[in-house]
Amino acid sequence: MDSHTLERMKQSFNPKHIAVVGASTRNAWFKHIALYCNRVGFKGGIYPVNPNHSEICGIKTCKSIAKLPFDIDFGVVIVNHKVALNAVKNLNKRGIKNIVLISSGYAETGREGRAEQGLLQKYCKENDIFLIGPNCIGFINPDKKTSVFAGRAVEEKIIPGKIGVIGQSGAGSELTANALLGKSLGISLYVSTGNEAVLTIEDFMEYLILDNTTEVITGFVEGFRDIPRLRKLALMAAKRKIPLIFIKVGRSKEGVRVAGSHTGALTGNDMVIDGFFKQFGIIRVDTIEELVDTAGIFTHCPIPKGDGLGIYTISGGMCGIFADLCSKYKIKLPSLASETVTKLKSILPEFAIPDNPLDITGAGPQTKIDEAIEIFIRDKNIDIISPLCIPPKDSNDTFANNINKLFIDNHTRAVKPMVPNTFTEMNDYARNYFKENNVYYIEQPEEKFKAISHLITYGKFLRRLNNQQTERG
């Protein structure tokens, strides 16, 4: 991405004043835009354009684009698609070249719509207009306290963070952003891309890779426009250790058909795309929940140096469940080193069997559990730990806090990546407790081991890539 494009995208995502062409009382689009500006703390002006009303949502209107103030640097267009291009042209005449086009009725509708979108695309490219959309719901930039967002399903508190969210599906990406925020995972930028007449998913990916804020990029993807460029971007992200975590719909014939009719995206052969993702380290997930948990682990854990997982708990039965899940998701459970076994035998109850997964037994907490866990963690065969944790009931829950302190101290020092096993149900106090200690927890074992497998697989990909580069000299 050249410096001009990068700078223009920065400007687009950080507008000073916003004009909304087609603001109306007949629908909620403008109401939502104004609401989210307020929610993120936007300090600029919002100028609804409507010739028939003096104010909308308590905000004074402008009668036409020509009457807009000259310091406006961003335009939103929500008029009928048949007159949208004319609105874009009038904004351009006013010097407004950064635009979100909410309106639908383009490539997603068929041949005539594709032709209409082609005219829009041609005009924007000839006039250096940075257009997001059409058929999208805009963006939210929590870090810069800016928003040009016409959706309504992002209901959680909007907090800045390290995770970028790109969505070709407006509703699907809204649910993704909301789920991330609901788990207290902050967002660097959320953008709904729609039909991508001008700016494409690849443009937004590259922007997030280069923005020096985003550490994880997530996406709700229906199709890609430029596979060779996607390959370059995947390698660029890997070089910066920025994982790409995508829901890519279209595994079935029905999914391909729906995706194509939704945004006009190029869905491609799913088997080829799946192989491409694996080759270039792109993590493919199947649900929003899996995406959120995987992103949560990546933002809280370093990349493991190897692929051996170590598990300890106080239940032999849970050890069996965890071992089965590791087998299901192809997670390696290495044998403990001989010196580890010897040391653990001297610490644990005589009926405990030093193994991986390790059952420290119900009597473990009455023994030198802190020493036992330190020995386990330091095992040379183990690269990532899934330790026991007990959600505390309150600040006086001494037993739980003592157990948790053992892994929290190691987690803070980042000795090895740690994804805890929650032994009992979470309550609000426990959720805040782990949040304050920067620990990401996953309550359901199935989802947890899926996410762990993604972390391990990505680490293996980075090591393989590094080895290939070393061999090339």
Sequence and secondary structure as in RCSB ss.txt:
>XXXX:A:sequence
MDSHTLERMKQSFNPKHIAVVGASTRNAWFKHIALYCNRVGFKGGIYPVNPNHSEICGIKTCKSIAKLPFDIDFG
VVIVNHKVALNAVKNLNKRGIKNIVLISSGYAETGREGRAEQGLLQKYCKENDIFLIGPNCIGFINPDKKTSVFA
GRAVEEKIIPGKIGVIGQSGAGSELTANALLGKSLGISLYVSTGNEAVLTIEDFMEYLILDNTTEVITGFVEGFR
DIPRLRKLALMAAKRKIPLIFIKVGRSKEGVRVAGSHTGALTGNDMVIDGFFKQFGIIRVDTIEELVDTAGIFTH
CPIPKGDGLGIYTISGGMCGIFADLCSKYKIKLPSLASETVTKLKSILPEFAIPDNPLDITGAGPQTKIDEAIEI
FIRDKNIDIISPLCIPPKDSNDTFANNINKLFIDNHTRAVKPMVPNTFTEMNDYARNYFKENNVYYIEQPEEKFK
AISHLITYGKFLRRLNNQQTERG
>XXXX:A:secstr
  HHHHHHHHHHTS SEEEEET  SSSSHHHHHHHHHHHHT  SEEEEE TT SEETTEE BSSGGGS TT  EE
EE S HHHHHHHHHHHHHTT  EEEE    SGGG HHHHHHHHHHHHHHHHTT EEE SS  EEEETTTTEEEE 
     S   EEEEEEEESSHHHHHHHHHHHHHTT  EEEEEE TT SSS HHHHHHHHHHSSS SEEEEEES  S
 HHHHHHHHHHHHHTT  EEEEE  SSHHHHHHHHHHH      HHHHHHHHHHTT EEESSHHHHHHHHHHHHH
S   SSSBEEEEES HHHHHHHHHHHHHTT B     HHHHHHHHHHS TT    SSEE  TTGGGS HHHHHHH
HHT TT SEEE EE   SSTT HHHHHHHHHHHHHHHHTSS B  EE S   HHHHHHHHHTT    SSHHHHHH
HHHHHHHHHHHHHHHHHHHHHH 
